[in-house]
Amino acid sequence: MKGIHLLELCYSLGIVNTYSRPRVNNDNAHIEAVFKTVKYCPAYPYGGFGGLKEAREWIYSFVEGYNHFHRHSAIKYVTPDEKHAGLDIAILANRRRLYEQARKANPERWIRGVTRDWEPVSTTTMNKGRTGKRKVA
């Protein structure tokens, strides 16, 4: 009995194989982003974990800090927890007010005469400049 390659079977059934990245059929951009974030965390134990329990405890601690304490630049330096709870609007309004007061008190510090943009972010994407829509073959 002769086997058939999966790709050949798909073509024979009229299924067109699409890739999210060239030549990568199992890419998950969200989990890849998480892996990169974990990998570049200064607290990551590069020597490895002592066991499954230790790995789970470290990941739990990492996720807790990432969601509740780490301020993300893509969402104007608020935590994901603050963003999801809707607290970002008040936090950013307060920052805008504070920056305006500082600019009025020390105008020479503000070269362009404007402060940082503290408008709340309504949507975020994995890749800047992409709309999230994919071309289907």
C-alpha positions in Angstrom: 0.0 0.0 0.0 1.4 3.4 -1.0 0.8 6.4 1.3 0.0 9.8 0.1 1.4 13.1 1.4 -1.0 15.2 3.4 -0.5 18.2 1.1 -1.3 16.0 -2.0 -4.4 14.8 -0.3 -5.5 18.3 0.5 -5.0 19.4 -3.1 -6.9 16.3 -4.4 -9.9 17.3 -2.2 -9.8 20.9 -3.3 -8.4 22.2 -0.1 -5.9 25.1 -0.5 -3.2 25.2 2.1 -2.7 28.8 3.5 0.2 29.9 5.7 0.2 32.7 8.3 3.9 33.0 7.7 5.8 31.6 4.6 6.3 27.9 4.9 5.0 27.7 8.5 1.6 26.0 8.7 1.3 25.8 12.5 2.1 29.4 13.5 0.1 31.0 16.3 1.2 34.7 16.5 -0.3 35.1 20.0 1.5 32.3 21.6 4.7 33.2 19.7 4.5 36.6 21.3 4.1 35.1 24.7 7.1 32.8 24.2 9.2 35.8 23.2 8.1 37.9 26.2 8.9 35.0 28.5 12.2 34.4 26.9 13.4 38.0 27.2 12.1 38.3 30.8 15.2 39.2 33.0 13.9 36.8 35.7 13.7 33.8 33.3 15.7 30.9 34.8 18.1 30.2 31.9 19.5 27.3 33.8 16.2 25.5 33.6 13.6 24.5 36.1 13.9 21.9 38.8 10.7 20.3 37.8 7.2 20.7 36.5 6.0 22.3 39.8 8.7 24.9 39.8 8.0 25.7 36.1 4.3 26.1 36.8 5.0 28.4 39.8 7.3 30.6 37.8 4.9 30.9 34.9 2.0 31.7 37.3 4.1 34.4 38.9 5.2 35.8 35.5 1.6 36.0 34.2 0.4 37.6 37.4 3.1 40.3 37.2 2.6 40.7 33.4 -1.1 41.3 33.7 -1.3 43.2 37.0 2.0 45.2 37.4 3.8 45.5 34.1 2.9 48.8 32.3 2.6 48.2 28.5 3.8 50.8 26.1 1.2 49.7 23.4 -1.6 50.6 25.8 -0.1 53.9 27.1 1.7 52.5 30.1 -1.3 51.0 31.9 -1.5 47.4 33.0 -3.7 44.9 31.0 -5.8 44.5 34.2 -6.4 48.3 34.4 -7.3 48.3 30.7 -9.8 45.4 30.9 -11.4 47.0 34.0 -11.8 50.3 32.2 -9.6 52.2 34.6 -7.3 53.3 31.9 -9.5 56.3 30.9 -9.3 57.9 34.4 -5.6 57.1 34.7 -4.7 58.6 31.3 -6.9 61.7 32.0 -5.0 62.2 35.2 -1.7 61.8 33.4 -2.8 64.3 30.7 -3.7 66.8 33.4 -0.4 66.3 35.3 1.7 66.7 32.1 -0.2 69.9 31.2 0.5 71.3 34.6 4.2 70.4 34.3 4.4 71.9 30.8 2.8 75.2 32.1 5.2 75.3 35.0 8.3 74.6 32.9 7.6 75.4 29.2 11.3 75.3 28.4 11.3 71.5 29.0 8.8 70.9 26.2 10.7 71.4 22.9 7.7 71.0 20.6 5.3 72.7 23.0 3.1 69.6 23.3 3.0 66.8 25.8 2.8 63.0 25.3 -0.4 61.6 23.8 -2.4 60.2 26.6 -5.5 59.3 24.7 -6.8 55.8 25.6 -6.1 53.1 23.1 -9.2 51.5 21.7 -7.7 48.6 19.8 -4.4 46.8 19.8 -2.8 44.5 17.2 0.1 42.0 17.2 1.9 43.7 14.3 1.8 47.5 13.8 0.5 48.5 10.5 -1.5 45.3 9.8 -5.2 45.3 9.8 -5.6 41.7 10.9 -7.2 40.7 7.6 -5.6 37.9 5.7 -5.8 37.2 2.0 -7.4 33.8 1.5 -6.2 31.9 -1.6 
